[in-house]
Amino acid sequence: MLPAIVAPSITVPVADGAPLLGTWQSIVLVDLNRDNPRRSVRLSFVGG
């Protein structure tokens, strides 16, 4: 049920090294899987 509420990935445009977010936008990491103590975050950067 959780994937219907929270997307598993996101694409954020970046300009001059800063994310292009709106006034009330932020990036958060939500991990509700308490069964797995190992965590990893993957960031991918694509030049354009």
CORPEJO-V30263 format. One line per field, one symbol per residue. burial: b if it has 16 or more other C-alpha atoms within 10 Angstrom, else e. A space follows every 50 residues. Layout:
burial = ???
This chain:
burial = eeeeeeeeeeeeeeeeeeeeeeeeeeeeeeeeeeeeeeeeeeeeeeee
